[in-house]
Amino acid sequence: MKPIFTVHAGEYLVASYVEKRFKKYKVWLPSIDKGVDLLLTSSKSGKQVGLQVKFSKDFLAAHMSPMFHKGLLSCGWWTLSRDKIKKSKADFWIFVLYSFDQPDDPQYLIITPQRLLTILKAIHGNARLINTYFWVTKKHNCWEARGLNKSDQRQIASHTYSNTKRDMTKFLNDWDSIKKVLK
């Protein structure tokens, strides 16, 4: 075990959220990173869930045109390894979308690695490394937006976009999926 251990911002935000809202679950930090960043356990059921946490700075505030600011809450960018997703030991991956405009309300995209891989393959094919953008609107819809043209991006920001392949809304703040496993 290394003598110094720190958590990154996303792990801290997820652990804090769980501790505040789900008092019956315990949050554990593994001493070695082997693909599970946080472990949640239920003292009532004895079950556990492993989480892989991914964090991105808010690209909306840092890099995007002001025309997107009215309709979007936050935008994150991740480069993911297809192999790491495929071999993941975590039960869920959580993408933390932090907003500089609303720092007390981060959004969490919660998805199994198998489902994540299926969606990314349908959108981006079989690339070994996958760049993905998740955009959350102020109406709390979530989209995978990597590779979209400007017209589609504007439609996301104006809440008129529709594309079932890229719609990630059902995974946005889906803590119920984790609670089901821990019951």
Phi and psi restraints in degrees (value plus and minus 20) as a CYANA .aco file:
   2 LYS   PHI     -92.8   -52.8
   2 LYS   PSI     123.5   163.5
   3 PRO   PHI     -92.4   -52.4
   3 PRO   PSI     -41.9    -1.9
   4 ILE   PHI    -137.9   -97.9
   4 ILE   PSI     108.2   148.2
   5 PHE   PHI    -156.2  -116.2
   5 PHE   PSI     107.8   147.8
   6 THR   PHI    -148.0  -108.0
   6 THR   PSI     133.6   173.6
   7 VAL   PHI    -121.8   -81.8
   7 VAL   PSI     132.0   172.0
   8 HIS   PHI    -107.5   -67.5
   8 HIS   PSI     150.7   190.7
   9 ALA   PHI     -75.9   -35.9
   9 ALA   PSI     -62.5   -22.5
  10 GLY   PHI     -83.2   -43.2
  10 GLY   PSI     -62.9   -22.9
  11 GLU   PHI     -82.6   -42.6
  11 GLU   PSI     -61.6   -21.6
  12 TYR   PHI     -81.6   -41.6
  12 TYR   PSI     -65.5   -25.5
  13 LEU   PHI     -84.1   -44.1
  13 LEU   PSI     -61.4   -21.4
  14 VAL   PHI     -85.7   -45.7
  14 VAL   PSI     -68.2   -28.2
  15 ALA   PHI     -80.5   -40.5
  15 ALA   PSI     -62.8   -22.8
  16 SER   PHI     -83.4   -43.4
  16 SER   PSI     -62.5   -22.5
  17 TYR   PHI     -80.6   -40.6
  17 TYR   PSI     -68.0   -28.0
  18 VAL   PHI     -82.7   -42.7
  18 VAL   PSI     -66.2   -26.2
  19 GLU   PHI     -83.0   -43.0
  19 GLU   PSI     -54.0   -14.0
  20 LYS   PHI     -96.8   -56.8
  20 LYS   PSI     -59.5   -19.5
  21 ARG   PHI    -123.0   -83.0
  21 ARG   PSI     -39.1     0.9
  22 PHE   PHI    -148.5  -108.5
  22 PHE   PSI      56.8    96.8
  23 LYS   PHI     -81.0   -41.0
  23 LYS   PSI     -45.6    -5.6
  24 LYS   PHI    -102.0   -62.0
  24 LYS   PSI     -23.5    16.5
  25 TYR   PHI    -125.2   -85.2
  25 TYR   PSI     125.8   165.8
  26 LYS   PHI    -125.3   -85.3
  26 LYS   PSI     123.6   163.6
  27 VAL   PHI    -128.6   -88.6
  27 VAL   PSI     109.6   149.6
  28 TRP   PHI    -142.4  -102.4
  28 TRP   PSI     124.0   164.0
  29 LEU   PHI    -127.3   -87.3
  29 LEU   PSI      99.7   139.7
  30 PRO   PHI     -84.8   -44.8
  30 PRO   PSI     127.2   167.2
  31 SER   PHI     -96.8   -56.8
  31 SER   PSI     -40.8    -0.8
  32 ILE   PHI    -151.3  -111.3
  32 ILE   PSI     116.9   156.9
  33 ASP   PHI    -102.9   -62.9
  33 ASP   PSI      86.2   126.2
  34 LYS   PHI    -140.7  -100.7
  34 LYS   PSI      11.2    51.2
  35 GLY   PHI      81.7   121.7
  35 GLY   PSI     -21.7    18.3
  36 VAL   PHI    -144.0  -104.0
  36 VAL   PSI      95.5   135.5
  37 ASP   PHI    -105.5   -65.5
  37 ASP   PSI     -56.4   -16.4
  38 LEU   PHI    -157.9  -117.9
  38 LEU   PSI     126.9   166.9
  39 LEU   PHI    -140.7  -100.7
  39 LEU   PSI     107.5   147.5
  40 LEU   PHI    -126.1   -86.1
  40 LEU   PSI     116.1   156.1
  41 THR   PHI    -147.9  -107.9
  41 THR   PSI     132.4   172.4
  42 SER   PHI    -131.0   -91.0
  42 SER   PSI      98.9   138.9
  43 SER   PHI     -89.1   -49.1
  43 SER   PSI     -44.5    -4.5
  44 LYS   PHI     -93.2   -53.2
  44 LYS   PSI     -69.7   -29.7
  45 SER   PHI    -115.0   -75.0
  45 SER   PSI     -40.3    -0.3
  46 GLY   PHI      59.3    99.3
  46 GLY   PSI     -16.5    23.5
  47 LYS   PHI    -105.3   -65.3
  47 LYS   PSI     142.5   182.5
  48 GLN   PHI    -158.2  -118.2
  48 GLN   PSI     137.1   177.1
  49 VAL   PHI    -157.3  -117.3
  49 VAL   PSI     109.6   149.6
  50 GLY   PHI    -114.8   -74.8
  50 GLY   PSI     115.1   155.1
  51 LEU   PHI    -140.4  -100.4
  51 LEU   PSI     114.1   154.1
  52 GLN   PHI    -123.8   -83.8
  52 GLN   PSI     102.2   142.2
  53 VAL   PHI    -130.6   -90.6
  53 VAL   PSI     110.9   150.9
  54 LYS   PHI    -140.9  -100.9
  54 LYS   PSI     112.3   152.3
  55 PHE   PHI    -143.3  -103.3
  55 PHE   PSI     125.2   165.2
  56 SER   PHI    -156.9  -116.9
  56 SER   PSI     125.9   165.9
  57 LYS   PHI     -85.3   -45.3
  57 LYS   PSI     145.2   185.2
  58 ASP   PHI    -101.5   -61.5
  58 ASP   PSI      80.3   120.3
  59 PHE   PHI     -90.8   -50.8
  59 PHE   PSI     -41.5    -1.5
  60 LEU   PHI     -80.6   -40.6
  60 LEU   PSI     -70.9   -30.9
  61 ALA   PHI     -92.0   -52.0
  61 ALA   PSI     -55.8   -15.8
  62 ALA   PHI    -105.5   -65.5
  62 ALA   PSI     -52.6   -12.6
  63 HIS   PHI    -156.8  -116.8
  63 HIS   PSI     -23.6    16.4
  64 MET   PHI    -124.7   -84.7
  64 MET   PSI     132.1   172.1
  65 SER   PHI     -78.8   -38.8
  65 SER   PSI     122.9   162.9
  66 PRO   PHI     -76.4   -36.4
  66 PRO   PSI     -42.0    -2.0
  67 MET   PHI     -83.4   -43.4
  67 MET   PSI     -40.3    -0.3
  68 PHE   PHI    -108.9   -68.9
  68 PHE   PSI     -36.3     3.7
  69 HIS   PHI     -86.2   -46.2
  69 HIS   PSI     -50.3   -10.3
  70 LYS   PHI     -87.3   -47.3
  70 LYS   PSI     -58.1   -18.1
  71 GLY   PHI    -122.0   -82.0
  71 GLY   PSI     -35.6     4.4
  72 LEU   PHI    -126.9   -86.9
  72 LEU   PSI     125.7   165.7
  73 LEU   PHI    -114.7   -74.7
  73 LEU   PSI     -67.1   -27.1
  74 SER   PHI    -179.6  -139.6
  74 SER   PSI     136.6   176.6
  75 CYS   PHI    -160.5  -120.5
  75 CYS   PSI     107.5   147.5
  76 GLY   PHI    -141.3  -101.3
  76 GLY   PSI     139.1   179.1
  77 TRP   PHI    -154.5  -114.5
  77 TRP   PSI     109.4   149.4
  78 TRP   PHI    -152.5  -112.5
  78 TRP   PSI     125.2   165.2
  79 THR   PHI    -128.6   -88.6
  79 THR   PSI      96.8   136.8
  80 LEU   PHI    -135.8   -95.8
  80 LEU   PSI     125.1   165.1
  81 SER   PHI    -112.8   -72.8
  81 SER   PSI     103.0   143.0
  82 ARG   PHI     -74.6   -34.6
  82 ARG   PSI     -61.5   -21.5
  83 ASP   PHI     -82.3   -42.3
  83 ASP   PSI     -63.2   -23.2
  84 LYS   PHI     -85.3   -45.3
  84 LYS   PSI     -58.1   -18.1
  85 ILE   PHI     -85.8   -45.8
  85 ILE   PSI     -67.1   -27.1
  86 LYS   PHI     -80.6   -40.6
  86 LYS   PSI     -59.6   -19.6
  87 LYS   PHI    -114.2   -74.2
  87 LYS   PSI     -13.6    26.4
  88 SER   PHI     -78.6   -38.6
  88 SER   PSI     115.1   155.1
  89 LYS   PHI    -110.9   -70.9
  89 LYS   PSI     -28.6    11.4
  90 ALA   PHI     -94.8   -54.8
  90 ALA   PSI     126.4   166.4
  91 ASP   PHI     -96.3   -56.3
  91 ASP   PSI     -54.6   -14.6
  92 PHE   PHI    -158.3  -118.3
  92 PHE   PSI     127.8   167.8
  93 TRP   PHI    -125.9   -85.9
  93 TRP   PSI     116.0   156.0
  94 ILE   PHI    -140.7  -100.7
  94 ILE   PSI     100.0   140.0
  95 PHE   PHI    -118.0   -78.0
  95 PHE   PSI     100.5   140.5
  96 VAL   PHI    -114.9   -74.9
  96 VAL   PSI     100.8   140.8
  97 LEU   PHI    -129.2   -89.2
  97 LEU   PSI      85.2   125.2
  98 TYR   PHI    -115.4   -75.4
  98 TYR   PSI     119.1   159.1
  99 SER   PHI    -136.3   -96.3
  99 SER   PSI     104.8   144.8
 100 PHE   PHI     -85.3   -45.3
 100 PHE   PSI     -50.1   -10.1
 101 ASP   PHI     -93.8   -53.8
 101 ASP   PSI     -48.8    -8.8
 102 GLN   PHI    -154.0  -114.0
 102 GLN   PSI      49.7    89.7
 103 PRO   PHI     -84.9   -44.9
 103 PRO   PSI     -40.3    -0.3
 104 ASP   PHI    -107.9   -67.9
 104 ASP   PSI     -14.7    25.3
 105 ASP   PHI    -155.4  -115.4
 105 ASP   PSI      40.9    80.9
 106 PRO   PHI     -84.9   -44.9
 106 PRO   PSI     132.6   172.6
 107 GLN   PHI    -125.6   -85.6
 107 GLN   PSI     127.3   167.3
 108 TYR   PHI    -145.5  -105.5
 108 TYR   PSI     100.6   140.6
 109 LEU   PHI    -114.4   -74.4
 109 LEU   PSI      95.2   135.2
 110 ILE   PHI    -137.1   -97.1
 110 ILE   PSI      97.3   137.3
 111 ILE   PHI    -171.0  -131.0
 111 ILE   PSI     128.0   168.0
 112 THR   PHI     -93.1   -53.1
 112 THR   PSI     130.7   170.7
 113 PRO   PHI     -82.3   -42.3
 113 PRO   PSI     -53.8   -13.8
 114 GLN   PHI     -84.0   -44.0
 114 GLN   PSI     -65.3   -25.3
 115 ARG   PHI     -87.5   -47.5
 115 ARG   PSI     -60.6   -20.6
 116 LEU   PHI     -77.6   -37.6
 116 LEU   PSI     -67.1   -27.1
 117 LEU   PHI     -83.1   -43.1
 117 LEU   PSI     -61.4   -21.4
 118 THR   PHI     -80.7   -40.7
 118 THR   PSI     -66.0   -26.0
 119 ILE   PHI     -86.0   -46.0
 119 ILE   PSI     -67.5   -27.5
 120 LEU   PHI     -84.4   -44.4
 120 LEU   PSI     -55.6   -15.6
 121 LYS   PHI     -85.6   -45.6
 121 LYS   PSI     -61.1   -21.1
 122 ALA   PHI     -83.8   -43.8
 122 ALA   PSI     -52.1   -12.1
 123 ILE   PHI    -109.3   -69.3
 123 ILE   PSI     -63.8   -23.8
 124 HIS   PHI    -134.0   -94.0
 124 HIS   PSI     -17.5    22.5
 125 GLY   PHI      56.6    96.6
 125 GLY   PSI    -171.4  -131.4
 126 ASN   PHI    -121.2   -81.2
 126 ASN   PSI       7.3    47.3
 127 ALA   PHI     -78.1   -38.1
 127 ALA   PSI     122.7   162.7
 128 ARG   PHI     -88.5   -48.5
 128 ARG   PSI     -63.1   -23.1
 129 LEU   PHI    -130.3   -90.3
 129 LEU   PSI     113.0   153.0
 130 ILE   PHI    -138.8   -98.8
 130 ILE   PSI     100.6   140.6
 131 ASN   PHI    -110.1   -70.1
 131 ASN   PSI     107.0   147.0
 132 THR   PHI    -152.5  -112.5
 132 THR   PSI     121.1   161.1
 133 TYR   PHI    -135.4   -95.4
 133 TYR   PSI     108.4   148.4
 134 PHE   PHI    -131.4   -91.4
 134 PHE   PSI     105.8   145.8
 135 TRP   PHI    -135.2   -95.2
 135 TRP   PSI     111.2   151.2
 136 VAL   PHI    -130.9   -90.9
 136 VAL   PSI     109.1   149.1
 137 THR   PHI    -108.7   -68.7
 137 THR   PSI     146.0   186.0
 138 LYS   PHI     -90.6   -50.6
 138 LYS   PSI     -31.4     8.6
 139 LYS   PHI    -115.1   -75.1
 139 LYS   PSI      -8.3    31.7
 140 HIS   PHI      41.3    81.3
 140 HIS   PSI      24.7    64.7
 141 ASN   PHI    -124.5   -84.5
 141 ASN   PSI     133.7   173.7
 142 CYS   PHI    -151.1  -111.1
 142 CYS   PSI     115.1   155.1
 143 TRP   PHI    -151.2  -111.2
 143 TRP   PSI     125.5   165.5
 144 GLU   PHI    -107.5   -67.5
 144 GLU   PSI      94.3   134.3
 145 ALA   PHI    -132.9   -92.9
 145 ALA   PSI     -17.0    23.0
 146 ARG   PHI     -84.1   -44.1
 146 ARG   PSI     108.6   148.6
 147 GLY   PHI      67.6   107.6
 147 GLY   PSI     -21.3    18.7
 148 LEU   PHI     -94.0   -54.0
 148 LEU   PSI     128.5   168.5
 149 ASN   PHI     -98.1   -58.1
 149 ASN   PSI     149.9   189.9
 150 LYS   PHI     -79.8   -39.8
 150 LYS   PSI     -56.1   -16.1
 151 SER   PHI     -83.0   -43.0
 151 SER   PSI     -66.3   -26.3
 152 ASP   PHI     -84.1   -44.1
 152 ASP   PSI     -60.6   -20.6
 153 GLN   PHI     -81.1   -41.1
 153 GLN   PSI     -63.0   -23.0
 154 ARG   PHI     -83.9   -43.9
 154 ARG   PSI     -56.6   -16.6
 155 GLN   PHI     -84.8   -44.8
 155 GLN   PSI     -58.2   -18.2
 156 ILE   PHI     -80.5   -40.5
 156 ILE   PSI     -67.3   -27.3
 157 ALA   PHI     -86.4   -46.4
 157 ALA   PSI     -46.3    -6.3
 158 SER   PHI    -119.8   -79.8
 158 SER   PSI     -11.8    28.2
 159 HIS   PHI      45.9    85.9
 159 HIS   PSI      12.1    52.1
 160 THR   PHI    -138.5   -98.5
 160 THR   PSI     -17.4    22.6
 161 TYR   PHI     -98.1   -58.1
 161 TYR   PSI     125.9   165.9
 162 SER   PHI    -165.4  -125.4
 162 SER   PSI     104.7   144.7
 163 ASN   PHI    -187.0  -147.0
 163 ASN   PSI      82.7   122.7
 164 THR   PHI     -80.7   -40.7
 164 THR   PSI     -51.0   -11.0
 165 LYS   PHI     -85.3   -45.3
 165 LYS   PSI     -51.6   -11.6
 166 ARG   PHI    -122.7   -82.7
 166 ARG   PSI     -22.2    17.8
 167 ASP   PHI     -98.4   -58.4
 167 ASP   PSI      93.4   133.4
 168 MET   PHI    -127.3   -87.3
 168 MET   PSI      -9.5    30.5
 169 THR   PHI     -78.3   -38.3
 169 THR   PSI     -58.0   -18.0
 170 LYS   PHI     -86.3   -46.3
 170 LYS   PSI     -35.4     4.6
 171 PHE   PHI    -116.4   -76.4
 171 PHE   PSI     -28.5    11.5
 172 LEU   PHI     -93.4   -53.4
 172 LEU   PSI     100.2   140.2
 173 ASN   PHI      35.4    75.4
 173 ASN   PSI      16.1    56.1
 174 ASP   PHI    -106.4   -66.4
 174 ASP   PSI      43.6    83.6
 175 TRP   PHI     -87.7   -47.7
 175 TRP   PSI     -40.7    -0.7
 176 ASP   PHI     -81.2   -41.2
 176 ASP   PSI     -53.5   -13.5
 177 SER   PHI     -80.9   -40.9
 177 SER   PSI     -59.3   -19.3
 178 ILE   PHI     -92.0   -52.0
 178 ILE   PSI     -62.5   -22.5
 179 LYS   PHI     -80.9   -40.9
 179 LYS   PSI     -56.1   -16.1
 180 LYS   PHI     -81.2   -41.2
 180 LYS   PSI     -61.6   -21.6
 181 VAL   PHI     -88.3   -48.3
 181 VAL   PSI     -54.9   -14.9
 182 LEU   PHI    -104.0   -64.0
 182 LEU   PSI     -26.7    13.3
